[in-house]
């Protein structure tokens, strides 16, 4: 990874942490914060900021709003996923719609991904 803590974007990550979306807050406070595997919010990973990151599972969770479904958003997401994949980090993309309409299913999906990535 270029730099673990890219100083140029650390302050931006802190701002994002303070101003999480409704869906990010819901996922964080109602599931990830108390998950047995430790998750971090708005984690700087090289030149990107991940919505949520679990180092133990090498897993990033990205919540996608409508901007991610436009051509420019899809290209950026693809580049980012490829970059993180180069460090064996798996990226789960979850739509805000799924957070709002199928929260238990999203939690089961995340938990399953974490368990499949952690080798004991």
MOBEL-V560041 format. One record per residue. N is the residue number from 1. RES is the residue in one letter. SS is DSSP state (alpha for helix, beta for strand, coil for the rest). PHI is phi in whole degrees, -180 to 180 (NA if undefined). D_CENTER is the distance of its C-alpha to the mean C-alpha in whole Angstrom. Layout:
<<N/RES/SS/PHI/D_CENTER> <N/RES/SS/PHI/D_CENTER>>
This chain:
<<1/X/coil/NA/17> <2/X/coil/-52/19> <3/X/coil/-150/18> <4/X/coil/-63/16> <5/X/coil/-117/16> <6/X/coil/-73/17> <7/X/alpha/-56/20> <8/X/alpha/-67/20> <9/X/alpha/-119/16> <10/X/alpha/-60/16> <11/X/alpha/-67/18> <12/X/alpha/-65/16> <13/X/alpha/-62/13> <14/X/alpha/-63/15> <15/X/alpha/-63/16> <16/X/alpha/-63/13> <17/X/alpha/-62/12> <18/X/alpha/-75/16> <19/X/coil/-125/15> <20/X/coil/-67/12> <21/X/coil/-71/13> <22/X/alpha/-57/15> <23/X/alpha/-69/12> <24/X/alpha/-63/9> <25/X/alpha/-60/13> <26/X/alpha/-60/14> <27/X/alpha/-64/11> <28/X/alpha/-66/11> <29/X/alpha/-75/14> <30/X/alpha/-102/15> <31/X/coil/-152/13> <32/X/alpha/-68/11> <33/X/alpha/-60/13> <34/X/alpha/-107/16> <35/X/coil/-65/14> <36/X/coil/-58/17> <37/X/coil/-86/14> <38/X/coil/-77/13> <39/X/coil/-112/9> <40/X/beta/-117/9> <41/X/beta/-98/8> <42/X/beta/47/8> <43/X/beta/-88/8> <44/X/beta/-74/11> <45/X/beta/-130/11> <46/X/coil/66/14> <47/X/coil/-96/14> <48/X/beta/-124/11> <49/X/beta/-119/8> <50/X/beta/-87/5> <51/X/beta/-57/4> <52/X/beta/-141/4> <53/X/beta/-140/6> <54/X/beta/-118/9> <55/X/coil/-65/11> <56/X/coil/-59/14> <57/X/coil/-98/12> <58/X/coil/49/11> <59/X/beta/-132/8> <60/X/beta/-112/4> <61/X/beta/-115/3> <62/X/beta/-115/4> <63/X/beta/-95/7> <64/X/beta/-110/10> <65/X/coil/-91/13> <66/X/alpha/-61/16> <67/X/alpha/-63/16> <68/X/alpha/-77/14> <69/X/alpha/-101/17> <70/X/coil/-88/19> <71/X/alpha/-54/20> <72/X/alpha/-61/19> <73/X/alpha/-66/15> <74/X/alpha/-65/16> <75/X/alpha/-64/17> <76/X/alpha/-62/15> <77/X/alpha/-63/12> <78/X/alpha/-65/14> <79/X/alpha/-62/15> <80/X/alpha/-65/11> <81/X/alpha/-63/11> <82/X/alpha/-64/14> <83/X/alpha/-59/14> <84/X/alpha/-68/11> <85/X/alpha/-61/13> <86/X/coil/-64/16> <87/X/coil/-110/15> <88/X/coil/60/14> <89/X/coil/-101/11> <90/X/beta/-85/10> <91/X/beta/-113/7> <92/X/beta/-99/7> <93/X/beta/-105/8> <94/X/beta/-127/9> <95/X/beta/-78/11> <96/X/alpha/-59/12> <97/X/alpha/-59/16> <98/X/alpha/-65/15> <99/X/alpha/-60/13> <100/X/alpha/-79/17> <101/X/alpha/-114/19> <102/X/coil/-144/18> <103/X/alpha/-59/16> <104/X/alpha/-60/17> <105/X/alpha/-66/17> <106/X/alpha/-62/13> <107/X/alpha/-63/13> <108/X/alpha/-64/16> <109/X/alpha/-61/13> <110/X/alpha/-64/11> <111/X/alpha/-60/14> <112/X/alpha/-64/15> <113/X/alpha/-63/13> <114/X/alpha/-61/12> <115/X/alpha/-63/16> <116/X/alpha/-73/17> <117/X/alpha/-96/15> <118/X/coil/-97/17> <119/X/coil/-103/20> <120/X/coil/-102/23>>
